[in-house]
Amino acid sequence: MSSASNAESDLPVQEWPEWVFFNTVNALLADVVAKTREADSHRVGALYPFLDSVRESATSLQFLVIRQALRDSYVIARVIYETAVNACFLLTSPIELSARANAHAKQKTLRSLVRRIEIAGTPLFEFKYSGADELMQEPEHKKLLDEFTSKSGREISSWTSENVQQRLDAVHLAFGAEATKGLAFGLLMYRHASEIAHGTLYGTLFSWGALAPNRPLKSPGDLGIFRRAELRHLLKLVCFSLESLVRVTSSVLDAPSLGESAERALQDYYKDKNEGA
């Protein structure tokens, strides 16, 4: 859990070193997205949709942080992080993994044509797109569905068999420790983000600051201090992840200056933090 002095926590959001860092790497990401649209698909595969999604969620996170919405910030931060990991993982084998991602997307679309809702074993309603049965029976579509169906007949919901840690391992091996270590820090947000997203009591108590060790919150003012400190911590983790994302993608796009700028933004962040200490 993060810690910050009252003076630091009272700073306006726009003066947080983490906010400056976030805006810098987000702008660099925009440049990477633009270059990805023009890149050879054999080199980057389906990278563009992943990066564009990260940019959209980053914009949402900016709004949430300004509103000091800690709970939703954690959830969106996890979305940013996991999409960034997927983007980097894709680049470890762009042709093969893009084909897998596309196959997963297509069969998901097919399955969405028929939706049955049951509660306690009782069917409630069914939604079926007109012509769904015919589409399901087409050989190409049957092959896609079979690819993501287990031997027991259940849907294989994940687009890849590797979990997040395994995807991160592959990225680390492909692009090196220095360029990818920022993504490792993103794992620190997972526990809180998952609990909040799943609506557990732990997630609620955490967002209230009720689980802070040896530091019970006694007033609404204390809660505000806690949430601002946590938001700064969360932004830092997201920035580390985005810095790695820019460095990895820029290396594949032959845009070293963007990677160098991301690394410099990280150095500037630490410099600002030390000067403000």
C-alpha positions as CSV (number, residue, x, y, z in Angstrom):
1,M,0.0,0.0,0.0
2,S,1.3,3.5,-0.8
3,S,2.3,6.1,1.7
4,A,2.4,9.9,1.3
5,S,2.7,12.9,3.6
6,N,-0.4,15.1,4.1
7,A,1.3,17.9,2.2
8,E,1.9,15.6,-0.8
9,S,-1.7,14.4,-0.7
10,D,-3.0,17.9,-0.7
11,L,-1.4,18.8,-4.0
12,P,-3.8,19.4,-6.9
13,V,-4.0,16.4,-9.2
14,Q,-2.3,18.3,-12.0
15,E,0.8,18.9,-9.8
16,W,1.3,15.2,-9.0
17,P,4.6,13.9,-10.5
18,E,2.5,10.8,-11.4
19,W,0.0,12.9,-13.3
20,V,2.8,14.5,-15.4
21,F,4.4,11.1,-16.0
22,F,1.0,9.7,-17.0
23,N,0.3,12.5,-19.5
24,T,3.8,12.1,-21.0
25,V,3.7,8.4,-21.6
26,N,0.1,8.7,-22.8
27,A,1.2,11.2,-25.5
28,L,4.0,8.9,-26.5
29,L,1.5,6.0,-26.8
30,A,-0.6,8.2,-29.1
31,D,2.5,8.4,-31.4
32,V,3.0,4.7,-31.2
33,V,-0.7,4.1,-32.2
34,A,-0.3,6.3,-35.2
35,K,2.8,4.5,-36.4
36,T,1.1,1.1,-35.8
37,R,-1.6,2.0,-38.3
38,E,1.0,2.4,-41.0
39,A,3.2,-0.7,-40.0
40,D,3.6,-3.9,-41.9
41,S,1.0,-6.4,-40.6
42,H,3.6,-9.2,-40.8
43,R,5.6,-7.4,-38.2
44,V,2.9,-6.2,-35.8
45,G,-0.1,-8.4,-36.5
46,A,-3.3,-7.3,-34.8
47,L,-1.4,-4.8,-32.6
48,Y,-3.4,-1.7,-33.5
49,P,-6.8,-2.7,-31.8
50,F,-5.0,-3.5,-28.6
51,L,-3.1,-0.2,-28.5
52,D,-6.2,1.8,-29.5
53,S,-8.1,0.2,-26.6
54,V,-5.3,1.1,-24.1
55,R,-5.6,4.7,-25.2
56,E,-9.3,4.8,-24.8
57,S,-9.1,3.3,-21.3
58,A,-6.3,5.7,-20.4
59,T,-8.6,8.6,-21.2
60,S,-11.3,7.1,-18.9
61,L,-8.7,6.7,-16.1
62,Q,-7.8,10.4,-16.4
63,F,-11.4,11.4,-15.8
64,L,-11.8,9.0,-12.9
65,V,-8.6,10.1,-11.2
66,I,-9.7,13.8,-11.4
67,R,-12.9,12.7,-9.7
68,Q,-10.9,10.7,-7.1
69,A,-13.0,7.6,-7.9
70,L,-10.6,5.1,-6.4
71,R,-12.7,2.0,-7.0
72,D,-13.4,2.5,-10.7
73,S,-9.8,3.7,-11.2
74,Y,-8.5,0.4,-10.0
75,V,-10.8,-1.5,-12.4
76,I,-9.9,0.6,-15.4
77,A,-6.2,0.4,-14.5
78,R,-6.4,-3.4,-14.6
79,V,-8.0,-3.2,-18.0
80,I,-5.2,-1.0,-19.2
81,Y,-2.6,-3.3,-17.7
82,E,-3.9,-6.5,-19.1
83,T,-4.5,-5.1,-22.6
84,A,-0.9,-3.7,-22.5
85,V,0.4,-7.2,-21.6
86,N,-1.6,-8.7,-24.4
87,A,-0.2,-6.2,-26.9
88,C,3.4,-7.0,-25.9
89,F,2.7,-10.7,-25.8
90,L,1.2,-10.5,-29.3
91,L,4.6,-9.2,-30.5
92,T,6.5,-12.2,-29.3
93,S,4.9,-14.1,-32.3
94,P,2.7,-11.6,-34.2
95,I,1.5,-13.9,-37.0
96,E,0.6,-16.9,-34.9
97,L,-0.9,-15.0,-32.0
98,S,-2.8,-12.6,-34.2
99,A,-4.4,-15.6,-35.9
100,R,-5.3,-17.0,-32.6
101,A,-6.8,-13.7,-31.3
102,N,-8.8,-13.3,-34.5
103,A,-10.1,-16.9,-34.3
104,H,-11.1,-16.2,-30.7
105,A,-12.9,-13.0,-31.7
106,K,-14.8,-14.6,-34.5
107,Q,-16.0,-17.6,-32.5
108,K,-17.1,-15.3,-29.7
109,T,-19.2,-13.4,-32.3
110,L,-20.8,-16.6,-33.4
111,R,-21.6,-17.7,-29.9
112,S,-23.2,-14.3,-29.2
113,L,-25.8,-15.0,-31.9
114,V,-27.5,-17.4,-29.5
115,R,-27.8,-16.5,-25.8
116,R,-29.8,-18.6,-23.3
117,I,-30.3,-17.4,-19.7
118,E,-31.1,-19.8,-16.9
119,I,-31.5,-19.2,-13.2
120,A,-31.3,-22.1,-10.8
121,G,-31.7,-24.5,-13.7
122,T,-34.8,-22.8,-15.0
123,P,-34.7,-21.4,-18.5
124,L,-35.8,-17.7,-18.5
125,F,-35.4,-16.6,-22.1
126,E,-33.4,-17.1,-25.3
127,F,-32.1,-14.6,-27.7
128,K,-31.3,-16.0,-31.2
129,Y,-30.2,-14.0,-34.2
130,S,-32.1,-14.7,-37.4
131,G,-30.1,-17.1,-39.4
132,A,-27.9,-18.2,-36.5
133,D,-28.4,-21.9,-37.1
134,E,-27.3,-21.7,-40.7
135,L,-24.2,-19.7,-39.8
136,M,-23.3,-22.1,-37.0
137,Q,-23.4,-25.0,-39.5
138,E,-21.0,-23.5,-42.0
139,P,-17.8,-25.6,-42.1
140,E,-15.5,-22.7,-41.4
141,H,-17.6,-21.5,-38.5
142,K,-17.9,-25.1,-37.0
143,K,-14.1,-25.3,-37.1
144,L,-13.8,-22.1,-35.2
145,L,-16.3,-23.2,-32.6
146,D,-14.6,-26.6,-32.2
147,E,-11.2,-24.9,-31.7
148,F,-12.6,-23.1,-28.6
149,T,-14.7,-26.0,-27.2
150,S,-13.3,-28.4,-24.6
151,K,-13.7,-32.2,-24.7
152,S,-16.5,-31.8,-22.2
153,G,-18.4,-29.5,-24.5
154,R,-17.8,-26.3,-22.6
155,E,-16.6,-23.1,-24.2
156,I,-12.9,-22.3,-23.8
157,S,-13.3,-18.6,-22.9
158,S,-9.7,-17.4,-23.0
159,W,-8.1,-16.3,-26.2
160,T,-4.8,-17.9,-25.2
161,S,-3.8,-20.8,-22.9
162,E,-1.1,-18.7,-21.2
163,N,-2.1,-16.8,-18.0
164,V,-1.0,-13.2,-17.4
165,Q,2.2,-14.3,-15.6
166,Q,3.1,-16.7,-18.4
167,R,2.4,-14.0,-21.0
168,L,4.6,-11.6,-19.0
169,D,7.4,-14.2,-18.9
170,A,7.3,-14.5,-22.7
171,V,7.5,-10.8,-23.1
172,H,10.4,-10.6,-20.7
173,L,12.3,-13.3,-22.6
174,A,11.6,-11.7,-26.0
175,F,12.4,-8.0,-25.2
176,G,14.6,-8.1,-22.2
177,A,14.4,-7.1,-18.5
178,E,15.0,-3.4,-18.9
179,A,12.3,-2.7,-21.4
180,T,9.7,-4.9,-19.7
181,K,10.2,-4.6,-16.0
182,G,7.6,-1.8,-15.8
183,L,5.0,-4.4,-16.7
184,A,6.0,-6.5,-13.7
185,F,4.9,-3.6,-11.4
186,G,1.4,-3.8,-12.8
187,L,0.9,-7.1,-11.1
188,L,0.7,-5.2,-7.8
189,M,-2.7,-3.7,-8.7
190,Y,-4.2,-7.1,-9.5
191,R,-5.5,-8.1,-6.0
192,H,-7.3,-4.9,-5.2
193,A,-8.6,-4.5,-8.8
194,S,-10.0,-8.0,-8.8
195,E,-11.7,-7.7,-5.4
196,I,-13.3,-4.4,-6.4
197,A,-14.4,-5.7,-9.8
198,H,-16.0,-8.8,-8.2
199,G,-17.9,-6.7,-5.6
200,T,-16.4,-8.3,-2.5
201,L,-16.4,-6.9,1.0
202,Y,-12.6,-6.7,0.9
203,G,-12.8,-4.5,-2.2
204,T,-15.2,-2.1,-0.5
205,L,-13.3,-2.0,2.8
206,F,-10.0,-1.4,1.0
207,S,-11.5,1.6,-1.0
208,W,-12.7,3.0,2.4
209,G,-9.2,2.8,3.8
210,A,-10.6,0.5,6.5
211,L,-7.8,-2.1,6.0
212,A,-4.8,0.3,6.3
213,P,-2.5,-1.4,8.8
214,N,-1.9,0.6,12.0
215,R,-3.5,3.6,10.4
216,P,-7.3,3.7,11.1
217,L,-9.1,6.5,9.4
218,K,-11.0,8.8,11.7
219,S,-12.6,11.4,9.5
220,P,-13.7,12.1,5.9
221,G,-10.5,14.1,5.6
222,D,-8.5,11.1,6.4
223,L,-10.4,9.1,3.7
224,G,-9.5,11.8,1.2
225,I,-5.8,11.7,2.1
226,F,-5.9,7.9,1.8
227,R,-7.6,7.9,-1.6
228,R,-5.3,10.6,-3.1
229,A,-2.3,8.6,-1.9
230,E,-3.7,5.4,-3.4
231,L,-4.5,7.1,-6.7
232,R,-1.0,8.4,-6.9
233,H,0.3,4.9,-6.3
234,L,-2.1,3.4,-8.9
235,L,-1.1,6.0,-11.5
236,K,2.5,5.2,-10.9
237,L,1.9,1.5,-11.6
238,V,0.0,2.3,-14.7
239,C,2.8,4.7,-15.9
240,F,5.4,2.0,-15.4
241,S,3.3,-0.4,-17.5
242,L,2.8,2.2,-20.2
243,E,6.4,3.1,-20.3
244,S,7.2,-0.6,-21.0
245,L,4.5,-0.8,-23.6
246,V,5.9,2.1,-25.5
247,R,9.5,0.8,-25.3
248,V,8.5,-2.7,-26.5
249,T,6.2,-1.6,-29.3
250,S,8.6,1.2,-30.5
251,S,11.4,-1.4,-30.8
252,V,9.3,-3.4,-33.2
253,L,8.2,-0.3,-35.1
254,D,11.8,0.8,-35.6
255,A,11.0,4.0,-33.7
256,P,13.8,4.1,-31.1
257,S,13.2,7.8,-30.3
258,L,9.8,7.0,-28.8
259,G,11.3,4.3,-26.6
260,E,14.1,6.6,-25.5
261,S,11.5,9.3,-24.7
262,A,9.6,6.8,-22.6
263,E,12.7,5.9,-20.7
264,R,13.5,9.6,-20.2
265,A,10.0,10.2,-18.9
266,L,10.6,7.5,-16.2
267,Q,13.9,9.2,-15.3
268,D,12.2,12.6,-15.1
269,Y,9.6,11.1,-12.8
270,Y,12.1,9.9,-10.3
271,K,13.9,13.2,-10.5
272,D,10.7,15.1,-9.8
273,K,9.9,12.8,-6.9
274,N,13.3,13.2,-5.4
275,E,13.3,17.0,-5.7
276,G,9.8,17.0,-4.1
277,A,10.9,14.8,-1.2
